[in-house]
Amino acid sequence: MITRRTPWMTLLAMAALLACGPLGAAQAQPAPEVVVGSMATKLLRGLVNVATCPLELPRQIDRHVTERGAWEGAWVGLVAGVGMTAFRGVAGALEAATFLMPAPGNYGPLCRPALVWHDWDAFAPHRQDIPAETTP
């Protein structure tokens, strides 16, 4: 049974949707080439992260040995490496599966750094403590 309120509610909902339409159209849309390039980058990054996620194990061990010393760093790095391997693998699979969607942040990476080999040496003391060589 249709009540008398149904047509008025339908008209009100349609008017609200029509009023909101121009608001979304006022935003600048990126060029299709940019969108497709971002999608391809997200898909490739996801597939690479799935394939290279086991490299998180030596990366985390190296990082924690540098920070904490050999004994403690090896064990903490092993546990962190196993966790980061799982995280990077799942994040890569999620990025590859959702490469058509702009989330998160306009096709941005889920992991930081985006790929396992980025900033590998960021924790090495030799990069911070030793000044650059000067020639006489």
N, CA, C and O of each residue as an XYZ file, in Angstrom:
544
protein
N       0.834     -1.183      0.000
C       0.000      0.000      0.000
C       0.878      1.245      0.000
O       1.761      1.381      0.847
N       0.645      2.150     -0.938
C       1.428      3.363     -1.075
C       0.734      4.470     -0.301
O      -0.458      4.724     -0.475
N       1.496      5.115      0.547
C       0.938      6.234      1.302
C       1.143      7.520      0.521
O       1.834      7.538     -0.499
N       0.544      8.583      1.003
C       0.653      9.858      0.309
C       2.038     10.479      0.505
O       2.428     11.363     -0.259
N       2.779     10.033      1.510
C       4.101     10.592      1.763
C       5.142     10.073      0.779
O       6.151     10.744      0.561
N       4.943      8.946      0.200
C       5.955      8.331     -0.663
C       6.317      9.215     -1.855
O       7.508      9.389     -2.111
N       5.362      9.786     -2.604
C       5.764     10.646     -3.729
C       6.528     11.890     -3.269
O       7.474     12.314     -3.933
N       6.128     12.469     -2.152
C       6.813     13.658     -1.654
C       8.222     13.324     -1.186
O       9.147     14.105     -1.408
N       8.394     12.204     -0.559
C       9.727     11.797     -0.098
C      10.624     11.504     -1.296
O      11.814     11.819     -1.277
N      10.055     10.903     -2.335
C      10.825     10.616     -3.544
C      11.260     11.912     -4.216
O      12.412     12.038     -4.629
N      10.348     12.875     -4.330
C      10.692     14.164     -4.923
C      11.738     14.898     -4.098
O      12.638     15.524     -4.657
N      11.632     14.830     -2.788
C      12.600     15.477     -1.915
C      13.984     14.835     -2.058
O      14.993     15.539     -2.096
N      14.031     13.518     -2.137
C      15.313     12.822     -2.316
C      15.926     13.150     -3.672
O      17.138     13.343     -3.770
N      15.111     13.215     -4.711
C      15.623     13.554     -6.047
C      16.150     14.983     -6.077
O      17.186     15.248     -6.687
N      15.449     15.902     -5.425
C      15.908     17.293     -5.390
C      17.232     17.406     -4.639
O      18.106     18.176     -5.037
N      17.384     16.650     -3.567
C      18.637     16.674     -2.816
C      19.793     16.124     -3.648
O      20.896     16.670     -3.617
N      19.546     15.052     -4.387
C      20.594     14.491     -5.242
C      20.964     15.433     -6.377
O      22.140     15.555     -6.719
N      19.980     16.100     -6.965
C      20.263     17.054     -8.033
C      21.023     18.266     -7.510
O      21.874     18.814     -8.211
N      20.728     18.682     -6.305
C      21.423     19.832     -5.723
C      22.876     19.499     -5.418
O      23.738     20.374     -5.508
N      23.160     18.267     -5.062
C      24.531     17.863     -4.733
C      25.351     17.539     -5.964
O      26.578     17.509     -5.878
N      24.740     17.300     -7.087
C      25.461     16.942     -8.304
C      26.485     17.971     -8.736
O      27.627     17.594     -8.998
N      26.143     19.253     -8.828
C      27.127     20.248     -9.257
C      28.285     20.405     -8.282
O      29.374     20.800     -8.697
N      28.089     20.113     -7.017
C      29.180     20.240     -6.052
C      30.313     19.281     -6.382
O      31.482     19.661     -6.309
N      29.994     18.065     -6.737
C      31.021     17.086     -7.086
C      31.675     17.400     -8.421
O      32.852     17.094     -8.615
N      30.940     18.002     -9.344
C      31.483     18.291    -10.661
C      32.435     19.482    -10.630
O      33.202     19.668    -11.575
N      32.411     20.289     -9.580
C      33.264     21.465     -9.500
C      34.721     21.099     -9.252
O      35.603     21.923     -9.494
N      34.999     19.888     -8.775
C      36.366     19.476     -8.515
C      37.059     19.136     -9.823
O      36.457     18.557    -10.727
N      38.336     19.505     -9.913
C      39.106     19.211    -11.119
C      39.436     17.726    -11.170
O      39.913     17.157    -10.188
N      39.186     17.109    -12.294
C      39.463     15.696    -12.488
C      40.805     15.552    -13.193
O      41.088     16.297    -14.132
N      41.642     14.601    -12.755
C      42.921     14.413    -13.447
C      42.713     13.817    -14.835
O      41.668     13.239    -15.138
N      43.722     13.972    -15.653
C      43.659     13.439    -17.016
C      43.594     11.917    -16.971
O      44.152     11.306    -16.059
N      42.925     11.297    -17.937
C      42.822      9.832    -17.940
C      44.182      9.137    -17.959
O      44.336      8.069    -17.367
N      45.170      9.732    -18.634
C      46.500      9.128    -18.671
C      47.124      9.069    -17.286
O      47.812      8.104    -16.952
N      46.889     10.092    -16.483
C      47.421     10.132    -15.122
C      46.759      9.064    -14.269
O      47.429      8.377    -13.498
N      45.453      8.921    -14.403
C      44.717      7.927    -13.622
C      45.162      6.513    -13.988
O      45.403      5.688    -13.106
N      45.268      6.235    -15.272
C      45.685      4.898    -15.709
C      47.125      4.627    -15.286
O      47.448      3.505    -14.897
N      47.991      5.627    -15.355
C      49.367      5.464    -14.893
C      49.439      5.183    -13.401
O      50.244      4.366    -12.954
N      48.595      5.862    -12.631
C      48.551      5.613    -11.180
C      48.044      4.215    -10.873
O      48.541      3.555     -9.961
N      47.050      3.763    -11.637
C      46.542      2.402    -11.454
C      47.623      1.374    -11.763
O      47.804      0.410    -11.019
N      48.332      1.582    -12.851
C      49.389      0.647    -13.237
C      50.506      0.625    -12.203
O      51.042     -0.438    -11.889
N      50.859      1.787    -11.674
C      51.888      1.856    -10.636
C      51.446      1.104     -9.394
O      52.239      0.383     -8.789
N      50.186      1.266     -9.008
C      49.669      0.580     -7.821
C      49.659     -0.928     -8.025
O      50.018     -1.675     -7.115
N      49.252     -1.387     -9.212
C      49.241     -2.822     -9.504
C      50.657     -3.390     -9.482
O      50.900     -4.431     -8.873
N      51.582     -2.716    -10.139
C      52.959     -3.199    -10.189
C      53.592     -3.196     -8.803
O      54.286     -4.144     -8.437
N      53.358     -2.129     -8.023
C      53.896     -2.059     -6.658
C      53.341     -3.196     -5.803
O      54.072     -3.794     -5.013
N      52.066     -3.492     -5.956
C      51.473     -4.584     -5.202
C      52.074     -5.926     -5.561
O      52.384     -6.726     -4.679
N      52.243     -6.181     -6.860
C      52.831     -7.450     -7.289
C      54.286     -7.579     -6.850
O      54.721     -8.657     -6.446
N      55.037     -6.483     -6.928
C      56.440     -6.512     -6.487
C      56.518     -6.739     -4.985
O      57.386     -7.482     -4.526
N      55.637     -6.122     -4.209
C      55.653     -6.322     -2.761
C      55.295     -7.752     -2.380
O      55.842     -8.285     -1.414
N      54.398     -8.377     -3.110
C      54.079     -9.781     -2.843
C      55.295    -10.653     -3.148
O      55.621    -11.561     -2.384
N      55.958    -10.375     -4.258
C      57.099    -11.198     -4.672
C      58.326    -10.996     -3.785
O      59.089    -11.935     -3.561
N      58.519     -9.783     -3.281
C      59.738     -9.481     -2.522
C      59.516     -9.378     -1.018
O      60.426     -8.974     -0.294
N      58.351     -9.726     -0.540
C      58.092     -9.598      0.903
C      59.065    -10.427      1.758
O      59.341    -10.005      2.881
N      59.606    -11.576      1.314
C      60.587    -12.282      2.150
C      61.864    -11.490      2.409
O      62.607    -11.818      3.334
N      62.139    -10.453      1.614
C      63.319     -9.624      1.867
C      63.170     -8.772      3.126
O      64.146     -8.190      3.597
N      61.971     -8.696      3.667
C      61.787     -7.982      4.930
C      62.533     -8.669      6.075
O      62.949     -8.005      7.024
N      62.703     -9.967      5.998
C      63.394    -10.696      7.057
C      64.845    -10.218      7.203
O      65.219     -9.791      8.295
N      65.685    -10.268      6.149
C      67.041     -9.749      6.331
C      67.079     -8.244      6.550
O      67.979     -7.743      7.223
N      66.126     -7.522      5.999
C      66.101     -6.063      6.196
C      65.886     -5.723      7.666
O      66.588     -4.877      8.220
N      64.927     -6.373      8.289
C      64.644     -6.088      9.692
C      65.774     -6.575     10.608
O      66.106     -5.913     11.590
N      66.353     -7.715     10.289
C      67.484     -8.193     11.103
C      68.638     -7.208     10.995
O      69.236     -6.851     12.010
N      68.960     -6.766      9.795
C      70.030     -5.791      9.600
C      69.743     -4.499     10.349
O      70.631     -3.942     10.995
N      68.540     -4.034     10.266
C      68.156     -2.793     10.945
C      68.304     -2.916     12.462
O      68.873     -2.036     13.107
N      67.792     -4.006     13.026
C      67.808     -4.138     14.482
C      69.186     -4.498     15.021
O      69.518     -4.119     16.145
N      69.990     -5.213     14.258
C      71.374     -5.467     14.690
C      72.139     -4.156     14.736
O      72.942     -3.939     15.643
N      71.904     -3.290     13.778
C      72.557     -1.978     13.765
C      72.130     -1.138     14.960
O      72.957     -0.445     15.554
N      70.867     -1.188     15.316
C      70.348     -0.369     16.413
C      70.638     -0.945     17.793
O      70.940     -0.194     18.720
N      70.551     -2.278     17.948
C      70.559     -2.885     19.278
C      71.758     -3.774     19.573
O      71.950     -4.191     20.715
N      72.547     -4.063     18.585
C      73.656     -4.979     18.784
C      73.321     -6.354     18.237
O      72.184     -6.639     17.861
N      74.363     -7.213     18.204
C      74.233     -8.497     17.509
C      73.216     -9.430     18.162
O      72.326     -9.933     17.477
N      73.323     -9.668     19.448
C      72.481    -10.675     20.093
C      71.016    -10.253     20.135
O      70.145    -10.961     19.631
N      70.753     -9.106     20.735
C      69.375     -8.637     20.868
C      68.769     -8.293     19.501
O      67.611     -8.614     19.232
N      69.553     -7.644     18.648
C      69.057     -7.243     17.341
C      68.691     -8.409     16.454
O      67.746     -8.324     15.670
N      69.449     -9.524     16.572
C      69.143    -10.688     15.748
C      67.780    -11.264     16.111
O      67.007    -11.627     15.225
N      67.481    -11.350     17.384
C      66.201    -11.933     17.803
C      65.037    -10.979     17.565
O      63.983    -11.381     17.072
N      65.237     -9.715     17.918
C      64.169     -8.737     17.679
C      63.950     -8.578     16.172
O      62.809     -8.478     15.720
N      65.025     -8.554     15.400
C      64.918     -8.435     13.954
C      64.233     -9.630     13.314
O      63.499     -9.485     12.336
N      64.479    -10.823     13.875
C      63.825    -12.014     13.347
C      62.314    -11.937     13.533
O      61.551    -12.222     12.610
N      61.892    -11.552     14.724
C      60.451    -11.441     15.002
C      59.842    -10.310     14.169
O      58.774    -10.473     13.579
N      60.532     -9.162     14.125
C      60.022     -8.038     13.324
C      60.008     -8.397     11.843
O      59.099     -7.994     11.117
N      60.997     -9.141     11.394
C      61.055     -9.539      9.989
C      59.915    -10.450      9.595
O      59.348    -10.311      8.511
N      59.573    -11.390     10.476
C      58.438    -12.275     10.187
C      57.141    -11.464     10.107
O      56.321    -11.674      9.213
N      56.968    -10.547     11.042
C      55.767     -9.713     11.035
C      55.694     -8.796      9.824
O      54.638     -8.657      9.208
N      56.816     -8.171      9.482
C      56.829     -7.267      8.336
C      56.719     -8.020      7.015
O      56.186     -7.488      6.041
N      57.221     -9.260      6.977
C      57.051    -10.080      5.782
C      55.565    -10.335      5.537
O      55.080    -10.197      4.414
N      54.856    -10.704      6.587
C      53.414    -10.942      6.458
C      52.683     -9.644      6.091
O      51.807     -9.639      5.226
N      53.054     -8.551      6.758
C      52.386     -7.271      6.482
C      52.610     -6.836      5.040
O      51.656     -6.463      4.358
N      53.855     -6.876      4.560
C      54.145     -6.431      3.202
C      53.478     -7.340      2.169
O      53.015     -6.864      1.132
N      53.429     -8.641      2.445
C      52.772     -9.563      1.524
C      51.282     -9.315      1.425
O      50.721     -9.297      0.329
N      50.635     -9.123      2.573
C      49.185     -8.860      2.577
C      48.890     -7.493      1.964
O      47.945     -7.350      1.190
N      49.696     -6.491      2.310
C      49.485     -5.154      1.740
C      49.690     -5.170      0.232
O      48.946     -4.515     -0.498
N      50.681     -5.905     -0.241
C      50.904     -6.006     -1.678
C      49.752     -6.695     -2.383
O      49.329     -6.265     -3.457
N      49.245     -7.759     -1.786
C      48.102     -8.459     -2.379
C      46.868     -7.556     -2.397
O      46.101     -7.564     -3.360
N      46.683     -6.785     -1.338
C      45.552     -5.865     -1.280
C      45.688     -4.763     -2.321
O      44.705     -4.395     -2.965
N      46.899     -4.232     -2.493
C      47.099     -3.207     -3.521
C      46.866     -3.770     -4.922
O      46.257     -3.110     -5.765
N      47.349     -4.981     -5.171
C      47.153     -5.589     -6.491
C      45.677     -5.879     -6.751
O      45.201     -5.740     -7.878
N      44.965     -6.277     -5.720
C      43.545     -6.608     -5.897
C      42.675     -5.366     -6.068
O      41.633     -5.424     -6.720
N      43.095     -4.248     -5.491
C      42.278     -3.032     -5.529
C      42.926     -1.933     -6.360
O      42.703     -0.753     -6.090
N      43.722     -2.291     -7.363
C      44.435     -1.268     -8.121
C      43.507     -0.349     -8.904
O      43.934      0.726     -9.324
N      42.264     -0.733     -9.111
C      41.315      0.124     -9.818
C      40.732      1.219     -8.937
O      40.150      2.175     -9.450
N      40.879      1.097     -7.622
C      40.316      2.077     -6.688
C      41.387      3.072     -6.258
O      42.536      2.680     -6.055
N      41.041      4.347     -6.115
C      42.043      5.349     -5.756
C      42.457      5.344     -4.284
O      43.357      6.093     -3.906
N      41.843      4.542     -3.469
C      42.209      4.511     -2.049
C      43.484      3.698     -1.873
O      43.683      2.755     -2.640
N      44.330      3.984     -0.953
C      44.351      5.121     -0.045
C      45.066      6.316     -0.664
O      46.099      6.156     -1.313
N      44.540      7.467     -0.472
C      45.203      8.694     -0.880
C      45.597      8.773     -2.345
O      46.765      9.004     -2.658
N      44.660      8.589     -3.227
C      44.900      8.722     -4.655
C      45.982      7.758     -5.148
O      46.995      8.176     -5.710
N      45.753      6.482     -4.930
C      46.613      5.387     -5.375
C      47.956      5.345     -4.641
O      48.928      4.817     -5.183
N      48.033      5.879     -3.445
C      49.279      5.870     -2.680
C      49.596      4.496     -2.105
O      48.730      3.622     -2.071
N      50.837      4.298     -1.652
C      51.237      2.992     -1.122
C      50.682      2.737      0.279
O      50.472      3.668      1.055
N      50.451      1.475      0.584
C      50.030      1.096      1.928
C      51.216      0.954      2.863
O      51.085      1.181      4.066
N      52.367      0.582      2.331
C      53.580      0.366      3.131
C      54.505      1.567      3.009
O      54.562      2.235      1.976
N      55.217      1.818      4.082
C      56.293      2.803      4.073
C      57.559      2.109      4.507
O      57.600      1.591      5.623
N      58.579      2.066      3.705
C      58.695      2.572      2.355
C      57.876      1.742      1.382
O      57.470      0.621      1.689
N      57.642      2.298      0.223
C      56.753      1.663     -0.751
C      57.281      0.313     -1.219
O      56.498     -0.610     -1.444
N      58.592      0.186     -1.368
C      59.210     -1.072     -1.777
C      60.260     -1.459     -0.743
O      60.829     -0.587     -0.085
N      60.519     -2.728     -0.594
C      61.350     -3.226      0.505
C      62.770     -2.695      0.441
O      63.392     -2.520      1.489
N      63.309     -2.432     -0.733
C      64.698     -2.007     -0.815
C      64.872     -0.507     -0.683
O      66.008     -0.038     -0.602
N      63.797      0.265     -0.658
C      63.923      1.702     -0.420
C      64.359      1.947      1.023
O      63.817      1.344      1.949
N      65.315      2.808      1.207
C      65.833      3.193      2.535
C      66.399      2.012      3.314
O      66.323      1.996      4.543
N      66.957      1.036      2.634
C      67.518     -0.126      3.336
C      68.638      0.324      4.274
O      68.741     -0.176      5.394
N      69.473      1.257      3.832
C      70.618      1.698      4.624
C      70.308      2.876      5.540
O      71.230      3.461      6.108
N      69.060      3.234      5.698
C      68.715      4.420      6.490
C      69.148      4.294      7.940
O      69.346      5.309      8.608
N      69.301      3.071      8.448
C      69.638      2.884      9.850
C      71.116      2.570     10.069
O      71.551      2.396     11.207
N      71.878      2.499      9.000
C      73.291      2.164      9.139
C      74.045      3.345      9.731
O      73.902      4.468      9.247
N      74.850      3.114     10.772
C      75.552      4.229     11.408
C      76.603      4.854     10.508
O      76.918      6.034     10.662
N      77.156      4.088      9.569
C      78.193      4.639      8.720
C      77.677      5.766      7.840
O      78.463      6.591      7.376
N      76.398      5.817      7.608
C      75.843      6.862      6.760
C      75.657      8.166      7.527
O      75.550      9.227      6.912
N      75.616      8.110      8.849
C      75.371      9.307      9.639
C      76.622      9.788     10.368
O      76.800     10.993     10.548
N      77.496      8.866     10.793
C      78.619      9.234     11.640
C      79.867      9.645     10.864
O      80.618     10.504     11.326
N      80.098      9.067      9.729
C      81.326      9.317      8.996
C      81.111     10.473      8.046
O      80.217     10.420      7.202
N      81.922     11.532      8.168
C      81.761     12.660      7.235
C      82.230     12.264      5.836
O      82.970     11.297      5.657
N      81.792     13.012      4.885
C      82.175     12.748      3.501
C      83.670     12.977      3.336
O      84.248     13.874      3.950
N      84.285     12.151      2.496
C      85.720     12.272      2.277
C      86.037     13.548      1.510
O      85.308     13.951      0.604
N      87.136     14.165      1.895
C      87.566     15.364      1.190
C      88.872     15.059      0.486
O      89.694     14.303      1.004
N      89.070     15.623     -0.662
C      90.301     15.399     -1.410
C      91.269     16.532     -1.101
O      90.853     17.687     -1.012
N      92.568     16.221     -0.935
C      93.542     17.296     -0.603
C      93.845     18.187     -1.763
O      94.635     19.122     -1.634
